[in-house]
Amino acid sequence: MKALTRVPIFSYNTIATTLLIPTKSLEIKFRKTFLNAETLFELESILAWAATHTEVQSLFITSYGEDFIQGFDPVELKELSEEKIKKQFQKISTIAQSLLCLSQTVVVDMKKGTRGVGLELSLAADIRIASSEATFCFDHLSLGLTPTCGIFSFLKTFLNQNVLRSLLLSGVEFKKESFLALGGWCEFDRDACAILTNIFNQAPIARMQAKRGLYGVQQIVNQQEMEIEKQIFNATVHSKDYTKKSDFLSPSEFKDKVAEIRN
């Protein structure tokens, strides 16, 4: 009888999870293009399980279809209250932080591209792979939002700030060369199975301690920056520009709105 190599685990609506037995990996595969509250709940639950199962050596995060996560659904986003949108983005920020803290090595397949919080989530992974034709975009500002998953805090020291400023403030789509210049190292056109096998062949204790050495101290240093990042996002959400397609609030209108609340 042939030994099982892939074993489905859990039963979720928006994410498929499979144990890859030969490499002791957990495959986390998004079923939908966009993130929503249900997906975040499911992902949070999966990562909480992974935190208590250190026998799993790696997490392989991928998706169905040709592209990786394209951010939050812009239609759903416009219907959310200020409180709900703050909660959702705070949750994805917590998830991104957990990728740094988990004992497993986290591998993300960005496929033919990702944008918005999907891009931020990818930058929080330990290893990234993608098609050499992949396209990326920091599209936050055009949606009336700012990054809130570590770009201004716990991921900041890993990224080239000159390149980040250009890509974020211009909102242009960019490809392989700019992604590498950003500092988000990626293995383009690399076989995921080979990477997971390499991780499996490493000594587990050495691997876990190495990850702790890479991220452990930095987590303490970034607490203040994380709070500032949160404040920036909350102030942006207060403008309610995320509910619009155009005719965004002017600086003077925003100032008057803030003054009304204070009074």
Summary of the structure (lengths in Angstrom):
residues: 263
radius of gyration: 19.0
end to end distance: 74.7
largest distance: 74.7
contacts: 807
relative contact order: 0.12
helix: 50%
strand: 17%
